[in-house]
Amino acid sequence: MLKDFSVQALFMGVLTAFVGFASSFAVVLHGLQAVGASEAQAASGLMALSVALGICAIVLSATSRLPISMAWSTPGGALLASTGVVEGGFNAAVGAFIVCALLIVIAGLFRPLGRAVAAIPAPLANAMLAGVLIGLCFAPVKAIGFNPLLGLPIVLAWIVVGAFKRLWAVPAALAAFVLVVVFGVDVPEGALDTVRQSLVPTVAFVMPVFNVPAFVSIALPLFIVTMASQNIPGIAVMKVNGYETKPGPLFASTGFFSLLSAPFGGHAVNLAAITAAMCAGPDAHPDPKRRYWAVIVCGVCYLILGPLAGAVTASVALAPPILIQAVAGLALVGAFSGSAMAAFQAPDTREAAAITFLVTASGVSFGGISGAFWGLLAGGLMMALQRFVKSR
């Protein structure tokens, strides 16, 4: 293994960890707090996810000698943000995280369930994801409306830097957010002391509560979104770069590490999709057999970043919530545009996808169950009806 190590893989691993953490931690924090997590619980969840995915990436890549990149479920964080607090509060949400992790393990070990998830029509899965993401993608515009002097620099940084280097657009927006907080926000007295105290890692165990509303509103949609938007695309990215893997064991592994992080507030660990392309591509190393070191380095970086989650959360709390939501929204613009295009591309399923998108994006819940589930159900019924009529 040491002979396979390279400076190029080292650089790409560090870059991947920075981009992955900086571009989406805001989505995770906002999602966890939206379902009832306190600041300490959200920081604990972010730390648990960082440590779990770091260990998972190191173990899988070192044993297989393949660049198997891990990430937390960014679409899942956006789903939590659109769901809101369910009956039972954050304890019920943690119970749903555990159920979701078990479903992922079963999907990896039990092939029929894995095939059933893969059989969910891609237009409907993408339409549900687009409906989940669109609310948060409005946040940058709302931030400008809230205070142009605070919101506009964040958006302009994302636009200008993204025009030259798309990869650095979100980190640039995050840097602008930091500058806005430092120079444009009145920091309460003693707040900086709180940030310093938060440098000590905080681990918050949350006793899970299991109930039907949380299962239907969080566990099932989170499972579908994580599998359809992260795990399955993650396998596809590896195949594109010439790596053949068995999906089942990888899915089961991500579910196992999700199960370990859930009691501490982590919602889901999964295969990386976007950042996976960085470590699996030629930029990590010209020799495909030596690229796995980039993932190992990335995993080590996440283990270092994890204990700093409390300080990151406390620093973010100094600013108006709409500003960090704006950063999260900018981080999800690419995911939204990709899912929306995939949802409405096929003419035959366009109406069913539109129904799924509209019901999900409405944010309306029925019987304590969020719109993401009802959107998928409504779109599925519409698609089934259209196929029945066409067969007649």
C-alpha positions as CSV (number, residue, x, y, z in Angstrom):
1,M,0.0,0.0,0.0
2,L,2.8,2.4,0.8
3,K,4.2,2.0,-2.7
4,D,0.9,3.1,-4.1
5,F,0.9,6.4,-2.1
6,S,1.5,9.6,-4.1
7,V,1.5,13.3,-3.5
8,Q,-1.1,13.7,-6.2
9,A,-3.5,11.4,-4.3
10,L,-2.7,13.3,-1.1
11,F,-3.6,16.6,-2.6
12,M,-6.8,15.3,-4.2
13,G,-7.9,13.6,-0.9
14,V,-7.4,16.8,1.1
15,L,-9.2,18.8,-1.6
16,T,-12.1,16.3,-1.7
17,A,-12.6,16.4,2.0
18,F,-12.6,20.2,2.1
19,V,-15.0,20.5,-0.8
20,G,-17.3,17.8,0.6
21,F,-17.4,19.3,4.1
22,A,-17.5,23.0,3.2
23,S,-20.1,22.6,0.4
24,S,-22.8,20.7,2.3
25,F,-22.3,20.8,6.1
26,A,-24.7,23.8,6.2
27,V,-27.4,21.6,4.6
28,V,-26.9,18.9,7.3
29,L,-27.0,21.4,10.2
30,H,-30.1,23.1,8.9
31,G,-31.8,19.8,8.3
32,L,-31.0,18.4,11.7
33,Q,-32.2,21.6,13.5
34,A,-35.3,21.6,11.3
35,V,-36.4,18.3,12.7
36,G,-35.9,19.5,16.3
37,A,-32.2,19.1,17.1
38,S,-30.7,21.5,19.5
39,E,-27.4,23.3,18.6
40,A,-25.4,20.7,20.6
41,Q,-27.3,17.8,19.1
42,A,-26.8,19.1,15.6
43,A,-23.1,19.5,16.2
44,S,-23.0,15.9,17.6
45,G,-24.8,14.7,14.5
46,L,-22.3,16.4,12.2
47,M,-19.4,15.0,14.2
48,A,-20.9,11.5,14.2
49,L,-21.4,11.6,10.4
50,S,-17.9,12.9,9.8
51,V,-16.2,10.2,11.9
52,A,-18.5,7.4,10.6
53,L,-18.0,8.2,6.9
54,G,-14.2,8.8,7.5
55,I,-13.8,5.3,9.1
56,C,-16.0,3.7,6.5
57,A,-14.1,5.2,3.6
58,I,-10.7,4.2,5.0
59,V,-11.8,0.6,5.8
60,L,-13.5,-0.1,2.4
61,S,-10.8,1.6,0.3
62,A,-7.9,0.0,2.2
63,T,-9.4,-3.5,2.0
64,S,-10.6,-3.4,-1.6
65,R,-7.8,-1.1,-3.0
66,L,-10.6,0.7,-4.8
67,P,-11.5,4.5,-4.5
68,I,-14.8,3.9,-2.6
69,S,-15.7,7.5,-1.5
70,M,-18.2,8.1,1.3
71,A,-20.4,11.1,2.1
72,W,-23.3,12.1,4.3
73,S,-26.7,12.3,2.6
74,T,-26.9,15.9,1.4
75,P,-30.3,15.3,-0.3
76,G,-31.3,13.7,3.0
77,G,-30.4,16.8,4.9
78,A,-32.6,18.9,2.5
79,L,-35.4,16.4,3.0
80,L,-35.2,16.9,6.8
81,A,-35.3,20.7,6.2
82,S,-38.5,20.4,4.3
83,T,-40.1,17.9,6.7
84,G,-39.9,19.9,9.9
85,V,-40.5,18.6,13.4
86,V,-42.6,15.4,13.6
87,E,-44.5,13.9,16.5
88,G,-42.0,12.9,19.1
89,G,-39.5,15.6,18.2
90,F,-35.8,14.9,17.5
91,N,-36.0,11.7,19.5
92,A,-38.5,10.4,16.9
93,A,-36.3,11.7,14.1
94,V,-33.4,9.7,15.5
95,G,-35.6,6.6,15.6
96,A,-36.4,7.2,12.0
97,F,-32.6,7.5,11.2
98,I,-32.1,4.0,12.8
99,V,-35.0,2.5,10.8
100,C,-33.5,4.1,7.6
101,A,-30.1,2.6,8.3
102,L,-31.6,-0.8,8.9
103,L,-33.5,-0.6,5.6
104,I,-30.2,0.3,3.8
105,V,-28.5,-2.8,5.4
106,I,-31.5,-5.0,4.3
107,A,-31.4,-3.5,0.8
108,G,-27.7,-4.5,0.6
109,L,-28.1,-8.0,2.0
110,F,-31.6,-8.8,0.7
111,R,-31.4,-8.6,-3.1
112,P,-35.2,-8.3,-3.8
113,L,-35.4,-5.2,-1.7
114,G,-32.4,-3.7,-3.4
115,R,-34.0,-4.4,-6.8
116,A,-37.3,-2.9,-5.6
117,V,-35.6,0.3,-4.7
118,A,-33.8,0.3,-8.1
119,A,-37.2,-0.3,-9.7
120,I,-38.7,3.0,-8.4
121,P,-39.1,5.0,-11.7
122,A,-36.2,7.4,-12.0
123,P,-38.4,10.3,-13.1
124,L,-40.5,10.0,-9.9
125,A,-37.4,9.7,-7.6
126,N,-35.8,12.7,-9.3
127,A,-39.1,14.7,-9.2
128,M,-39.4,14.0,-5.4
129,L,-35.8,15.1,-4.9
130,A,-36.3,18.3,-6.9
131,G,-39.4,19.1,-4.9
132,V,-37.5,18.6,-1.7
133,L,-34.6,20.8,-2.8
134,I,-36.5,23.7,-4.4
135,G,-37.5,25.2,-1.0
136,L,-33.9,25.5,0.1
137,C,-32.8,26.8,-3.3
138,F,-35.1,29.8,-2.7
139,A,-33.0,30.8,0.3
140,P,-30.3,32.8,-1.5
141,V,-33.0,35.1,-3.0
142,K,-34.7,35.3,0.4
143,A,-31.3,36.2,2.0
144,I,-30.9,39.1,-0.4
145,G,-34.5,40.3,0.4
146,F,-33.7,40.0,4.1
147,N,-30.6,42.2,3.9
148,P,-28.9,42.9,0.6
149,L,-25.7,44.0,2.3
150,L,-25.4,40.5,3.9
151,G,-27.0,38.2,1.3
152,L,-25.7,39.7,-1.9
153,P,-21.9,39.1,-1.2
154,I,-22.6,35.4,-0.7
155,V,-24.5,35.1,-3.9
156,L,-22.0,37.2,-5.9
157,A,-19.1,35.1,-4.6
158,W,-20.8,32.0,-5.8
159,I,-21.6,33.4,-9.2
160,V,-18.2,35.0,-9.9
161,V,-16.0,32.2,-8.7
162,G,-18.3,29.6,-10.3
163,A,-18.0,31.3,-13.7
164,F,-14.3,30.5,-13.6
165,K,-14.1,27.3,-11.5
166,R,-17.3,25.5,-10.7
167,L,-15.7,23.3,-8.1
168,W,-14.8,26.3,-5.9
169,A,-18.1,28.1,-6.1
170,V,-19.6,26.8,-2.9
171,P,-16.4,27.2,-0.8
172,A,-16.2,30.8,-2.1
173,A,-19.8,31.4,-1.0
174,L,-18.8,29.9,2.4
175,A,-15.8,32.2,2.6
176,A,-18.1,35.2,1.8
177,F,-20.5,34.0,4.5
178,V,-17.6,34.0,7.0
179,L,-16.5,37.6,6.0
180,V,-20.1,38.8,6.3
181,V,-20.4,37.3,9.8
182,V,-17.1,38.8,10.9
183,F,-17.6,42.3,9.4
184,G,-21.4,42.7,9.0
185,V,-23.1,41.0,11.9
186,D,-23.2,42.4,15.4
187,V,-21.8,39.5,17.5
188,P,-23.3,39.3,21.0
189,E,-21.0,39.7,23.9
190,G,-19.6,36.4,25.0
191,A,-20.4,34.6,21.8
192,L,-16.8,34.2,20.8
193,D,-16.1,32.5,24.2
194,T,-18.9,30.1,23.3
195,V,-17.1,29.3,20.0
196,R,-13.9,28.7,21.9
197,Q,-15.6,26.4,24.4
198,S,-17.1,24.5,21.5
199,L,-13.6,23.4,20.3
200,V,-14.0,20.6,22.8
201,P,-16.0,17.9,20.9
202,T,-19.5,17.4,22.1
203,V,-21.1,14.0,22.0
204,A,-24.9,14.0,22.6
205,F,-26.6,10.6,22.8
206,V,-30.2,10.8,21.8
207,M,-32.7,8.2,23.0
208,P,-34.6,7.1,19.9
209,V,-38.4,7.0,19.8
210,F,-40.2,5.0,17.2
211,N,-43.6,6.0,15.9
212,V,-45.5,5.7,12.6
213,P,-45.5,9.4,11.6
214,A,-41.7,9.6,11.8
215,F,-41.3,6.3,10.0
216,V,-43.5,7.5,7.1
217,S,-42.4,11.1,7.0
218,I,-38.6,10.6,7.6
219,A,-37.4,7.0,7.4
220,L,-39.0,5.9,4.1
221,P,-38.3,9.1,2.1
222,L,-34.8,9.3,3.6
223,F,-34.2,5.7,2.6
224,I,-35.5,6.3,-1.0
225,V,-33.6,9.6,-1.4
226,T,-30.3,8.2,0.0
227,M,-30.5,5.1,-2.2
228,A,-31.7,6.8,-5.4
229,S,-29.7,10.0,-5.1
230,Q,-26.5,8.8,-3.5
231,N,-25.8,5.1,-3.3
232,I,-27.0,4.1,-6.8
233,P,-25.3,7.1,-8.5
234,G,-22.2,6.4,-6.5
235,I,-22.0,2.9,-8.0
236,A,-22.5,4.5,-11.5
237,V,-19.7,6.9,-11.0
238,M,-17.3,4.1,-10.1
239,K,-18.4,2.1,-13.2
240,V,-17.9,5.2,-15.4
241,N,-14.3,5.3,-14.2
242,G,-13.7,1.6,-14.8
243,Y,-14.3,0.1,-11.3
244,E,-16.6,-2.9,-11.0
245,T,-17.9,-3.5,-7.5
246,K,-20.7,-5.5,-5.9
247,P,-23.3,-3.0,-4.8
248,G,-24.9,-5.1,-2.1
249,P,-22.0,-5.3,0.4
250,L,-21.3,-1.6,-0.2
251,F,-24.9,-0.6,0.6
252,A,-24.9,-2.8,3.7
253,S,-21.6,-1.2,4.9
254,T,-23.0,2.3,4.5
255,G,-26.2,1.2,6.4
256,F,-24.0,-0.3,9.2
257,F,-22.1,2.9,9.7
258,S,-25.3,4.9,9.5
259,L,-26.6,2.8,12.3
260,L,-23.6,3.6,14.4
261,S,-23.9,7.4,13.9
262,A,-27.8,7.6,14.2
263,P,-28.0,7.5,18.1
264,F,-25.7,10.5,18.1
265,G,-27.7,12.5,15.7
266,G,-26.3,11.4,12.3
267,H,-29.0,10.9,9.6
268,A,-27.3,8.8,6.9
269,V,-23.9,7.8,5.6
270,N,-23.8,6.7,2.0
271,L,-21.6,6.4,-1.1
272,A,-20.5,9.7,-2.5
273,A,-21.6,10.7,-5.9
274,I,-20.2,14.1,-6.9
275,T,-16.9,14.0,-4.8
276,A,-16.5,10.3,-5.8
277,A,-15.7,11.5,-9.3
278,M,-12.7,13.5,-7.9
279,C,-11.1,10.5,-6.2
280,A,-12.0,8.0,-8.9
281,G,-10.9,10.1,-11.9
282,P,-7.4,10.7,-13.4
283,D,-6.9,13.8,-11.3
284,A,-6.3,11.6,-8.3
285,H,-3.6,9.6,-10.2
286,P,-2.9,8.5,-13.8
287,D,-2.8,4.9,-12.6
288,P,-6.3,3.7,-11.6
289,K,-4.8,1.1,-9.2
290,R,-3.3,3.9,-7.0
291,R,-6.3,6.2,-6.7
292,Y,-7.7,4.6,-3.6
293,W,-5.1,6.5,-1.5
294,A,-7.1,9.7,-2.3
295,V,-10.1,8.3,-0.5
296,I,-8.0,7.1,2.4
297,V,-6.6,10.6,2.8
298,C,-10.0,12.1,2.5
299,G,-11.3,9.8,5.3
300,V,-8.5,10.8,7.6
301,C,-9.3,14.5,6.9
302,Y,-13.0,13.8,7.9
303,L,-11.8,12.3,11.1
304,I,-9.9,15.5,11.8
305,L,-12.8,17.7,10.8
306,G,-15.4,15.8,12.9
307,P,-14.3,17.0,16.3
308,L,-14.4,20.6,15.0
309,A,-18.1,20.3,14.3
310,G,-19.1,21.9,17.5
311,A,-17.0,25.0,16.8
312,V,-18.4,25.1,13.2
313,T,-22.0,24.9,14.5
314,A,-21.4,27.6,17.2
315,S,-19.8,29.9,14.6
316,V,-22.7,29.5,12.2
317,A,-25.2,30.3,15.0
318,L,-23.7,33.8,15.2
319,A,-25.4,34.8,11.9
320,P,-29.0,35.1,11.0
321,P,-30.3,31.6,10.0
322,I,-31.3,32.8,6.5
323,L,-27.6,33.4,5.6
324,I,-26.4,29.8,6.3
325,Q,-29.6,28.6,4.5
326,A,-28.5,30.7,1.5
327,V,-25.1,28.9,1.5
328,A,-26.9,25.6,1.7
329,G,-29.3,26.6,-1.1
330,L,-26.4,27.5,-3.4
331,A,-24.7,24.2,-2.6
332,L,-27.9,22.4,-3.9
333,V,-28.5,24.4,-7.1
334,G,-26.6,21.8,-9.1
335,A,-28.4,18.9,-7.5
336,F,-31.8,20.6,-8.1
337,S,-31.1,21.4,-11.8
338,G,-29.8,17.8,-12.4
339,S,-32.8,16.1,-10.7
340,A,-35.3,18.5,-12.4
341,M,-33.9,17.8,-15.8
342,A,-33.9,14.0,-15.2
343,A,-37.5,14.2,-13.9
344,F,-39.0,16.0,-16.9
345,Q,-36.8,14.6,-19.7
346,A,-39.1,11.7,-20.8
347,P,-42.4,12.9,-22.3
348,D,-44.3,9.7,-21.3
349,T,-43.7,10.3,-17.5
350,R,-43.7,14.1,-17.5
351,E,-47.1,14.5,-16.0
352,A,-46.6,11.9,-13.3
353,A,-43.2,13.6,-12.5
354,A,-44.9,17.0,-12.4
355,I,-47.5,15.7,-9.9
356,T,-44.8,14.2,-7.7
357,F,-42.8,17.5,-7.9
358,L,-45.7,19.7,-7.1
359,V,-47.1,17.7,-4.2
360,T,-43.6,17.4,-2.7
361,A,-42.7,21.0,-3.2
362,S,-46.0,22.2,-1.6
363,G,-44.7,21.1,1.8
364,V,-48.2,20.2,2.8
365,S,-48.4,17.2,5.1
366,F,-51.5,15.0,5.6
367,G,-52.0,12.9,8.7
368,G,-48.7,14.0,10.1
369,I,-46.9,12.6,7.0
370,S,-44.7,14.9,4.9
371,G,-45.3,15.8,1.3
372,A,-42.3,13.8,0.0
373,F,-44.1,10.5,0.6
374,W,-47.4,11.8,-0.7
375,G,-45.7,13.2,-3.8
376,L,-44.1,9.9,-4.6
377,L,-47.4,8.1,-4.0
378,A,-49.4,10.5,-6.1
379,G,-47.0,10.4,-9.0
380,G,-46.9,6.6,-8.8
381,L,-50.7,6.4,-9.0
382,M,-50.7,8.8,-12.0
383,M,-48.1,6.7,-13.8
384,A,-50.0,3.5,-13.1
385,L,-53.2,5.0,-14.4
386,Q,-51.6,6.2,-17.6
387,R,-50.1,2.8,-18.3
388,F,-53.4,1.1,-17.6
389,V,-55.2,3.5,-20.0
390,K,-52.5,3.0,-22.7
391,S,-52.7,-0.8,-22.3
392,R,-56.5,-0.7,-22.8
